[in-house]
Amino acid sequence: MIVAGIVLLLPGLCSLAFIVVLSGEGLAGLFDDPGLLGLWAVCFAITAGGIVLILRAWRGRGAT
């Protein structure tokens, strides 16, 4: 489960990298495209699921 959670972290990391790259052109135009904002929201939701999966797997290890 931890490996799957780590894989689910990758979309969020890629989104953060693209935000950093695109912010080099200026922050004003970064949030103008609603399609791009939706894509980032989906990527961050997937990443949040990965974090939850890692936390549940980590907490479940001590119960065995």
Steps between C-alpha positions, in 0.01 A plus 500: 500500500789734567637450149158575349477812716839617379389450139190709574723783623656545156215698334514758777877531474475549125229762548715688748791489257285644221367771732858602583601500133193694389532750785826615341285677241306684771241405757226715345434269206561178690142455623312634196438166328212312668592176324849511644362575847268200472788276396706619796207442735464140376875441533506636854195288591682190376803603703284546811374146447859380483581675827199339668600160364856536630379612842256210530763250393755648741259495796388147414856365519518530880165330560615164364 
